[in-house]
């Protein structure tokens, strides 16, 4: 019997392809070509499943052109590349890759917070440029981390991971704002206090963004919100581009209306707002918060297992829109 055909839209671990190939006829993309929408549609012809990485947009146009498609499995916890309503309407299941990256991503949130507060990359650039000729008492003086106030916007699994690192590791006073308040037990575990968004902005010494991207969170941090923050505050975004208005942030950084920012995600990435590339008080990383090999292996494995569990056994592991399966 012919195996069902699937598409793996980006280069992944050879072991992931081998795992999938036990069950499917796999068309892969070993050269990691970035396809246009028309090329993606072309590659998806005849495929019942697709493995995506968060860069491939699955919208009504793609779905209408690919009637055989039944499932798209994202190798990412975020899924703003999916038009979930259109997928449900087309009867196409979407899955993401939660949990397996939580601690690794929270580690990176803290790495970026530390690098931003303590001016790690700015001072390294200074040193590499041969500008370090003498020690001075205030050279690259940064913001205190231990004992300061850590504000978290978006208190899901990763937000709670960042909170625990701050509270238990660095004695930080943790506040958060989220769509829903955590249970008292969860708050106690993270030593975190729920506050309004306004209080969060006004009081945080370090504000970490971990909120999922949606129309509602678009530019959740813009000029007005930046204006509420302390001039000494640091902003860290490990969530998604588009949550911060990058143009407004570049102005706030240049005019020192906040002290510094650490950004792993950008509006329109991999392009970066040109102003952000020229201001010194920002740490920039290319969307690597979950990038350790064990975690990326686990994310790829979960995406692959979603395809196998659904297409072979009828049971997806981490479905986003189970309503897509209703007759
Ligand atoms: C990475 O950004 C992810 O959503 O997994």
Boltz pocket constraint, residues with backbone or C-beta under 6 A from the ligand:
constraints:
  - pocket:
      binder: B
      contacts: [[A, 54], [A, 75], [A, 76], [A, 77], [A, 78], [A, 79], [A, 97], [A, 101], [A, 238], [A, 239], [A, 290]]
      max_distance: 6.0
